[in-house]
Amino acid sequence: MNLYTKIPKVDQLLDNDKIKKLLEKNSKNLVMECIHEELNHVRNMISKKENEDLILKYIENLSSNIEKKLNYKKEFKLKKVINATGVVIHTNLGRSALNEEIFNNVKNVSIGYSNLEYDLEKGTRGSRYSHLTDSIKKITAAEDCIVVNNNAAAVMLILSTMAKGKNVITSRSELVEIGGSFRIPDVCRESGAELKEVGTTNKTHLSDYENAIDENTAALFKVHQSNFKIFGFTESVSSVEMKSLKEKYNIPIIEDLGSGVLIDLSKYGLTHEPTVQECIQNGVDVVSFSGDKLLGGVQAGIIVGKKEYIEKMKKNQLTRALRVDKFTISALEVVFSYYIDENIAIKKIPTLKMLTISSSDLYEKAKKLINSFDKNDEFSFDIIDIDSEVGGGSLPTQNLPSKAVRVFSKSFSENDLEVFLRKRKIPIISRIFKGHLIFDVRTIFEDEFSLINDALNSLLGD
Ligand SMILES: *Cc1c(COP(=O)(O)O)cnc(C)c1O
């Protein structure tokens, strides 16, 4: 059979009721684009000699396929997904989730105008950085602060301001690569600072730093290892120990903390991470950290430390290129307001809440998820123990016992289910564990339960 003769003409399609309806609500260009793409798709199927029945069926459903294509094109490409992976700070899924209160402040500030750079007291031009200064200073006990686009930008700005044309001394064990090709040696080079590597992969002594100091040394530079840990015969120099060198040679200490932890996580059963406050207390002159990792806010790089250095950073031309907008500032202002009281921070910041939820609460959540599913013959469920991950290169060795709902299906393989859920209009990102699809409930919000139920129901035959 010559299948090409079965392909309808464009005019015929334009006469089809379904297409006519599409034309009422959409631009003719968009509808035509979808028609042409679908017709090309059919021609391709024929030239690739695909199954004849399949091709005929596709042609029979052509107007529906055109409608589907059009709806897909009209969807926004960046969209909400449901994170059922259990990875809390999932960089591919937007890192930290916000709560409604944070979002409402962003909305309130951005629909219409704001005093972003306007001093309401004086009626003159103000500084966008001023809005966050008081709370960050209060929480961290630092002299001053500045917020830029992300922590990578923060490190760049610090080195460019404090060490351009000079050298900084860093331990070989801290020359890390963070996902997305952020490498400490490369960032250093880009900022115009020379990196002086000292020590070995596993051991660096105070004397290694001291021996490397010369008249061109701008700073001692510590970097959090973030996404890896080394064990065994190891030694590193803490910022407290560095203090003696700082005083003897009169050079500052810079620390890239990576994740911005403001509370002692060991109180909540997690590994202790050096907090920003500890760094400042230990005499680190300038500390930088991310806004959307353990801090639980939005993408930002926060720099705190001595006023003399921060002042210089504010005058650096780079700052103009790295500056944050009102979305970031208005979101962070709410996030930092929570940190004034640690108990509130743990309760309100989704990232911290998800990391500190108890095992019994996770079990209850898993039960609730199963109970929210409609009963049918296709699917059944049980609850299993699973390990979640912190993610975002934070606390890489932290084990985080969690609960997951395991899916048993009569007709679908775990791989087919995974793909189907991922390609939904509101995608559900799940995991496959030992031959079964699972939903780790740690990172699923309760108001998303019904969406998972809808997705599973849509797989049932009628
Ligand atoms: C994550 C991280 C960065 C990069 O931070 P972004 O906010 O993602 O730009 C830099 N340094 C360290 C040590 C990190 O862990």
The ligand as an SDF file (V2000), in Angstrom:
LIG
                    3D

 15 15  0  0  0  0  0  0  0  0999 V2000
   28.3800   24.6770   46.2610 C   0  0  0  0  0  0  0  0  0  0  0  0
   29.7040   25.2870   46.4530 C   0  0  0  0  0  0  0  0  0  0  0  0
   30.1150   26.3760   45.6840 C   0  0  0  0  0  0  0  0  0  0  0  0
   29.2460   26.9490   44.6190 C   0  0  0  0  0  0  0  0  0  0  0  0
   28.1070   27.5410   45.1800 O   0  0  0  0  0  0  0  0  0  0  0  0
   26.9030   28.0220   44.2360 P   0  0  0  0  0  0  0  0  0  0  0  0
   26.0040   28.7730   45.1640 O   0  0  0  0  0  0  0  0  0  0  0  0
   26.2990   26.7760   43.6880 O   0  0  0  0  0  0  0  0  0  0  0  0
   27.4970   28.8760   43.1900 O   0  0  0  0  0  0  0  0  0  0  0  0
   31.3590   26.9080   45.9100 C   0  0  0  0  0  0  0  0  0  0  0  0
   32.1820   26.3920   46.8360 N   0  0  0  0  0  0  0  0  0  0  0  0
   31.8250   25.3360   47.6140 C   0  0  0  0  0  0  0  0  0  0  0  0
   32.8010   24.8150   48.6200 C   0  0  0  0  0  0  0  0  0  0  0  0
   30.5680   24.7460   47.4470 C   0  0  0  0  0  0  0  0  0  0  0  0
   30.2110   23.7050   48.2030 O   0  0  0  0  0  0  0  0  0  0  0  0
  1  2  1  0
  2  3  1  0
  2 14  2  0
  3  4  1  0
  3 10  2  0
  4  5  1  0
  5  6  1  0
  6  7  2  0
  6  8  1  0
  6  9  1  0
 10 11  1  0
 11 12  2  0
 12 13  1  0
 12 14  1  0
 14 15  1  0
M  END
$$$$
